[in-house]
Amino acid sequence: MNSEKKTVDQATIEKVAWSACDTFRGVVDPSEYKNYILVMLFIKYLSDLWKDKKEEYITAYKGDMDRVNRRLQREPFFLPEKCNFDILYSRRNSADIGDIINKALEQIEEENKEKLEGVFRNINFNSEHALGQTKDRNARLKSLLEDFNDQRLDLRNSVIGDIDVIGNTYEYLIAHFASDAGKKGGEFYTPGEVSNLIAKLVKPKSGERICDPTCGSGSLMIKVAREVEDKNFSLYGQESNGGTWALCKMNMFLHGIDNARIEWGDTIKNPKLLEDNELMKFDIVVANPPFSLKKWGVEEAEHDKYNRFHMGLPPKSKGDYAFITHMIETVVEDGGRVGVVVPLGVLFRGAAEGKIRRQFLDENLLDVVVGLPEKLFFGTGIPAAILVFKKGRKNKDVLFIDASNSFEKGKNQNRLRDEDIDKIIKTYEDYKTLDKYSYRATLNEIKENDYNLNIPRYVDTFEEEEPVNIPATIKEIKDLEGELKEVQEKMNGYLKELGFEK
């Protein structure tokens, strides 16, 4: 092993990688340029790791390159000789640098089909539309390669103890891209603290199958997987956006997760996580689906061959219950858990949604409703809730938690603090009424409310204001008026001394 290998610094790598975005800011949309930054980070990581492995085997086999090359062929991935970052950097002044990078990506994909097939098909480093005309495009790509050639961005020792530096850097960049991309950001990333909360609510265990049917970049699934201490889990996801699907595949690779199956396609219209031509079943299904999606696929749902919508067909203009229903239908009967982020309207809207909600409750599936603060999610300021469903529940009550007032306020976006998350989890584990915070409701109480789950119906957070002491208030006003008069008299005196008359 290379004894002179430097220990990488998480914060430094994040700073250097983020500064590389300056090449694109103001000229390329953040939802677009994230692809180029993240792919370049991916190539740099593969190249540094490959270089490190090669040096290790050269030392071990005393320069016998035949043995070195045979050993390299058995690595989990293979990097073709002319596709490494150093070669691309050396050709940064080439007139066809965009095409050179594209061809390198094609070869990397070809040599690692099982893990990377199709990952780079939507990313074109020679795109005039995304990167500008030839001269500007070449200048940007040259700058990008020079940014990633920074000596501080040495990714060879990318795991320090339990800290996954490259995986964390990837997550860091995705979070920042989501913030910059505004509304589009929410399509591929769930804020980390929300993902952590969901992961703790569903309590994954060793050996379980974990699925996200609208997985985006995969961050939520990874957070759930991290709760499994012995790392014995398997991940499954589906994503409809091709570019985001590619991000997820790379995210899994960079986190060293080999047992992830990520499919590309629309979960409602064309579910691809199948087993023996039937929907796969999972121990845990989590998701942050698009809020109230209009064109979610009601026509296909009417003739769904998997019978997912036997509890009722969601309305044509709102797909929230389509995703919830799919999730519930794909968890195992004994102990399966669902954790899903929903807009608050899901809790109380009537008509078709009200009928489906009633069935969920009558079948004793809903376990907890957690109300969240506003402005937590990228692209929308509206407050949301997390619903946790469980199959095989013995208890028939439902716990309501109002966590809408527990957060750290931010300029553009609020966030849950560790203490906010801990309080929610502790309350859920205790499963008790807590004054002005939670309420354990019986099914009869919910029926009396006509199956309406609006949190204020159950958790009273109203704070009575202290009565105004009128005499004290009048005295305070008079005191302030006296102080103001004194200040004005002093000011007039200063003005006279300076030769100004009032």
FIGU-345160 format. One line per 3 residues: their letters; for each residue x, y, z of C-alpha. Coordinates in steps of 0.001 Angstrom, whole numbers, plus 500000, padded with zeros to 6 digits. Layout:
BEGIN
a = X:Y:Z | ...
END
This chain:
BEGIN
mns = 500000:500000:500000 | 501221:503546:499294 | 502686:504615:502641
ekk = 502813:508288:501595 | 499097:508476:500924 | 497611:511572:502519
tvd = 494547:511453:504721 | 491779:513347:502965 | 489816:516042:504743
qat = 486031:515961:504363 | 485465:519715:504629 | 488316:520547:502218
iek = 487095:518123:499569 | 483569:519503:499838 | 484863:523066:499496
vaw = 487033:522280:496467 | 484309:520279:494738 | 481714:522978:495354
sac = 484011:525735:494074 | 484245:523816:490776 | 480634:524823:490192
dtf = 481780:528414:489578 | 482625:527291:486043 | 478912:526874:485341
rgv = 477120:529305:487652 | 475169:531948:485788 | 475443:530208:482417
vdp = 474020:526723:483048 | 470928:525854:485079 | 471824:524148:488414
sey = 469482:521261:487606 | 471689:520686:484526 | 475228:521437:485684
kny = 474972:519103:488664 | 475336:516224:486192 | 478705:517450:484929
ilv = 480101:518140:488397 | 478957:514823:489853 | 480161:512785:486876
mlf = 483575:514454:487057 | 483715:513681:490794 | 482828:510098:489919
iky = 485615:509826:487315 | 488131:511409:489704 | 487192:508957:492451
lsd = 487458:505916:490160 | 490789:507147:488821 | 492310:507827:492239
lwk = 491096:504496:493598 | 492378:502641:490514 | 495750:504382:490753
dkk = 495985:503395:494409 | 495124:499751:493702 | 497637:499599:490866
eey = 500429:500982:493070 | 499501:498496:495792 | 499727:495508:493436
ita = 502932:496740:491785 | 504528:496779:495232 | 503022:493414:496207
ykg = 504083:491675:492967 | 507458:493474:492729 | 506728:495080:489379
dmd = 505444:491938:487625 | 502877:493742:485409 | 501293:490538:484097
rvn = 500343:489560:487642 | 499342:493163:488435 | 496995:493324:485428
rrl = 495458:489929:486212 | 494780:491084:489773 | 493264:494355:488572
qre = 490865:492386:486372 | 489357:490899:489540 | 488533:494282:491107
pff = 484831:495205:491610 | 485210:497726:488760 | 487614:498110:485850
lpe = 489003:501408:484566 | 490269:501306:480944 | 493805:502635:480537
kcn = 492975:505787:478545 | 489870:506705:480526 | 491408:507851:483773
fdi = 491233:511424:485004 | 494948:512132:484460 | 494613:511306:480743
lys = 491554:513538:480408 | 493358:516336:482232 | 496390:516007:479942
rrn = 494075:516534:476948 | 492188:519488:478443 | 493335:521817:475623
sad = 492059:519516:472855 | 489541:521037:470475 | 487337:517960:470885
igd = 487643:517607:474679 | 483872:517131:475085 | 483904:514195:472709
iin = 486992:512760:474436 | 485196:512759:477794 | 482072:511212:476244
kal = 484091:508364:474735 | 485853:507739:478038 | 482483:507456:479782
eqi = 481242:505013:477124 | 484258:502777:477694 | 483925:502935:481487
eee = 480267:501942:481148 | 481084:499147:478707 | 483695:497656:481051
nke = 481340:497829:484069 | 477996:496946:482498 | 476556:495147:485489
kle = 476814:498233:487707 | 476908:501175:485324 | 474978:500234:482165
gvf = 473050:503260:480912 | 474280:505577:483663 | 475969:508081:481350
rni = 473544:507943:478435 | 471810:511206:479433 | 475007:513157:480107
nfn = 476641:514774:477074 | 479872:516712:477608 | 479670:517843:473977
seh = 476237:519411:474314 | 475974:522848:472711 | 472533:523335:474293
alg = 473791:522754:477854 | 477414:523949:477704 | 477487:526539:474916
qtk = 479162:526809:471534 | 482526:525157:470893 | 484861:527868:472211
drn = 482851:528501:475387 | 482191:524803:475915 | 485863:523891:475642
arl = 486824:526675:478041 | 484311:525448:480619 | 485415:521831:480335
ksl = 489077:522829:480602 | 488276:524833:483723 | 486311:521900:485172
led = 489231:519510:484660 | 491645:522002:486215 | 489367:522442:489229
fnd = 489279:518701:489833 | 493052:518448:489399 | 493431:520346:492693
qrl = 495964:518470:494850 | 493599:518707:497824 | 491102:516598:495915
dlr = 492984:513333:496397 | 490247:510728:496844 | 492407:507627:497252
nsv = 491878:507244:500991 | 488144:507914:500748 | 487049:506079:503894
igd = 488360:507219:507275 | 487146:504925:510035 | 483369:504920:509652
idv = 483360:508171:507643 | 482620:507668:503960 | 484283:510796:502575
ign = 483418:510409:498898 | 479855:509305:499613 | 479389:512211:502006
tye = 480849:514643:499477 | 478432:513385:496855 | 475526:513879:499280
yli = 476851:517343:500174 | 476912:518394:496531 | 473469:516960:495781
ahf = 471998:518873:498739 | 473560:522132:497531 | 472414:521532:493964
asd = 468894:520924:495238 | 469013:524231:497109 | 470276:526116:494041
agk = 467813:524424:491711 | 464788:525677:493685 | 461588:523889:492715
kgg = 463465:521355:490571 | 465691:520508:493545 | 462857:518815:495399
efy = 462511:516366:492550 | 465788:514602:493289 | 466633:515224:496942
tpg = 464953:514924:500337 | 466601:517104:503028 | 468991:515012:505109
evs = 467331:515639:508458 | 463926:514604:507074 | 465479:511428:505703
nli = 467063:510752:509098 | 463698:511178:510807 | 461945:508766:508431
akl = 464776:506246:508833 | 464386:506288:512616 | 460590:506076:512417
vkp = 460582:502889:510305 | 463325:501222:512393 | 465074:498981:509827
ksg = 466512:495692:511055 | 469229:493341:509885 | 468395:491353:506770
eri = 465498:493505:505627 | 464562:494599:502122 | 464269:498392:501825
cdp = 462572:500107:498885 | 461932:503648:497645 | 459568:503665:494630
tcg = 460335:507344:493861 | 463983:507191:494871 | 465423:510343:493289
sgs = 469174:510394:493948 | 468790:507621:496545 | 469636:509687:499625
lmi = 466564:508600:501604 | 467259:504903:501016 | 470880:505325:502045
kva = 469848:507069:505277 | 467499:504159:506093 | 470245:501638:505309
rev = 472661:503422:507644 | 470364:502595:510557 | 471224:498895:510064
edk = 474340:498449:512186 | 475630:495216:510654 | 475118:496528:507080
nfs = 472999:493456:506265 | 470331:494947:504002 | 469288:495113:500361
lyg = 468088:498237:498572 | 465560:498601:495757 | 464468:501753:494015
qes = 462701:503105:490970 | 463021:506585:489454 | 461189:508034:486456
ngg = 463719:510726:485506 | 466647:509276:483552 | 469209:511823:484732
twa = 468194:511414:488358 | 468222:507621:488001 | 471850:507942:486863
lck = 472655:510061:489950 | 471168:507335:492132 | 473221:504596:490460
mnm = 476405:506613:490973 | 475391:507443:494539 | 475078:503745:495382
flh = 478437:503017:493731 | 480204:505815:495612 | 478742:504648:498934
gid = 480036:501160:498276 | 476527:499677:498156 | 476720:496687:495832
nar = 473366:495091:496633 | 471132:497844:495231 | 468721:497313:492370
iew = 467701:500658:490851 | 465184:500657:487996 | 464352:503438:485549
gdt = 460655:504000:484896 | 457353:505316:486239 | 456385:503405:489373
ikn = 452628:503867:488962 | 452370:503413:485200 | 455107:500812:484821
pkl = 456358:499227:488065 | 459642:497414:487387 | 460460:495974:490795
led = 458916:492599:490039 | 459488:489016:491113 | 457927:486145:489146
nel = 455833:488747:487279 | 454331:489986:490550 | 455103:493069:492608
mkf = 458102:492510:494858 | 457420:492635:498584 | 459608:494598:500995
div = 459999:494920:504742 | 460238:498702:504487 | 459016:501113:501812
van = 459862:504809:502158 | 459315:507727:499805 | 458984:511455:499332
ppf = 456723:511312:496260 | 455838:514377:494171 | 453123:516347:495968
slk = 449660:516150:494395 | 450930:515081:490966 | 448285:515825:488340
kwg = 449146:513436:485519 | 449973:510447:487690 | 448427:507754:485479
vee = 444773:507298:486397 | 444066:505674:483014 | 446625:502928:483645
aeh = 445444:502546:487243 | 441899:501772:486083 | 443239:498599:484453
dky = 446119:497865:486836 | 447063:494206:486453 | 448609:494116:489923
nrf = 445303:495118:491592 | 447007:497846:493598 | 443974:500126:493715
hmg = 441349:497752:495078 | 440698:500156:497988 | 439632:502841:495538
lpp = 440914:504911:492638 | 442600:508204:493609 | 441307:511369:491884
ksk = 442616:512117:488427 | 444183:515442:489444 | 446009:514332:492624
gdy = 448337:511326:492761 | 449189:511332:496477 | 447060:508311:497344
afi = 448281:506456:494258 | 451814:506440:495666 | 450634:505675:499204
thm = 448520:502766:497963 | 451374:501367:495880 | 453658:501506:498913
iet = 451181:499746:501199 | 450566:497039:498602 | 454294:496307:498319
vve = 455168:495683:501995 | 455051:492247:503610 | 451907:491364:505537
dgg = 453599:490589:508830 | 455383:493680:510122 | 455846:495622:506878
rvg = 456386:499372:507426 | 455720:502355:505190 | 457116:505858:505790
vvv = 455884:508529:503385 | 456004:512324:503155 | 452656:513865:502174
plg = 451084:517314:501783 | 448648:518097:504588 | 445645:517843:502260
vlf = 446098:514066:502288 | 444953:514110:505922 | 441536:515622:505353
rga = 440491:515846:501686 | 437212:514082:501002 | 435549:512281:498074
aeg = 437690:509452:496632 | 440616:510213:498930 | 438351:510188:501981
kir = 437095:506708:501077 | 440629:505348:500667 | 441717:506934:503937
rqf = 438742:505333:505691 | 439793:501892:504421 | 443352:502389:505645
lde = 442021:503185:509107 | 439373:500451:509229 | 442043:497919:508245
nll = 444244:499208:511087 | 447196:500197:508901 | 447993:503740:510066
dvv = 450327:503990:513072 | 451441:507620:513394 | 450902:511047:511821
vgl = 453771:513526:512275 | 453130:517170:511380 | 456282:518914:510135
pek = 457329:522604:510070 | 456885:524712:506954 | 459744:525445:504502
lff = 461614:522186:505089 | 461571:520987:501482 | 463272:522341:498370
gtg = 460887:523982:495951 | 457901:524381:498269 | 457253:526323:501445
ipa = 454138:524430:502454 | 454188:522310:505612 | 453932:518552:505187
ail = 453468:515440:507284 | 455000:512000:507584 | 452673:509009:507734
vfk = 453864:505663:509048 | 451782:502602:508190 | 452321:499141:509670
kgr = 450898:495808:508688 | 450021:493330:511443 | 449460:496004:514110
knk = 448006:494828:517427 | 447182:498294:518732 | 444220:500053:517056
dvl = 444974:503627:518157 | 446712:506284:516047 | 449342:508655:517456
fid = 449308:512277:516288 | 452473:514362:516766 | 452530:518096:516069
asn = 456202:518954:515492 | 455393:521993:513351 | 456830:524469:515840
sfe = 460091:522648:516596 | 462781:523656:514122 | 465700:525936:513374
kgk = 464685:528892:511275 | 466723:529564:508145 | 466766:532409:505633
nqn = 465342:530403:502748 | 464713:527049:504339 | 464031:525754:507820
rlr = 465595:522586:509209 | 464965:520007:511905 | 467589:519941:514649
ded = 468830:516744:516289 | 466807:517568:519408 | 463652:517984:517290
idk = 464167:514573:515712 | 464968:512969:519073 | 461776:514376:520601
iik = 459642:513012:517762 | 461214:509556:518018 | 460933:509459:521828
tye = 457261:510473:521625 | 456610:507812:518993 | 458313:505144:521084
dyk = 456350:506145:524193 | 453162:506302:522119 | 451463:508593:524634
tld = 449619:511887:524765 | 451941:514804:525550 | 450362:518163:526322
kys = 450344:520451:523282 | 452583:518049:521321 | 450990:514628:520801
yra = 447717:512769:521186 | 446889:509062:521169 | 443510:508810:519449
tln = 441202:505812:519410 | 439584:504665:516204 | 436210:505731:517631
eik = 437496:509281:518094 | 438716:509308:514506 | 435354:507982:513326
end = 433615:510773:515249 | 435732:513181:513213 | 434506:511467:510030
ynl = 437993:509928:509462 | 439517:513397:509226 | 443186:513255:510292
nip = 443854:516985:510431 | 446302:517251:513322 | 444736:520280:515125
ryv = 441592:518179:515651 | 443630:515979:518000 | 446573:518026:519289
dtf = 445632:521316:520926 | 448613:523652:520618 | 446711:526848:521462
eee = 448611:528994:523952 | 446570:531384:526087 | 448066:534845:526181
epv = 448691:536422:529557 | 446110:539150:530373 | 447357:542674:529740
nip = 448071:544681:532910 | 446511:547968:531782 | 447714:550214:534691
ati = 451300:548932:534298 | 451171:549454:530538 | 449923:553059:530941
kei = 452755:553770:533424 | 455331:552290:530993 | 454042:554537:528186
kdl = 454287:557645:530419 | 457841:556722:531456 | 458861:556326:527811
ege = 457279:559672:526912 | 459280:561332:529736 | 462532:559768:528510
lke = 461780:560910:524952 | 461202:564494:526169 | 464571:564502:527961
vqe = 466371:563250:524839 | 464689:565930:522688 | 465729:568698:525128
kmn = 469354:567479:525086 | 469326:567335:521290 | 468015:570914:521075
gyl = 470825:572006:523390 | 473466:570365:521173 | 471983:572017:518085
kel = 472147:575476:519758 | 475815:574942:520651 | 476530:574112:517016
gfe = 474793:577283:515866 | 471585:575688:514672 | 468337:577117:515938
k = 465328:574833:516241
END
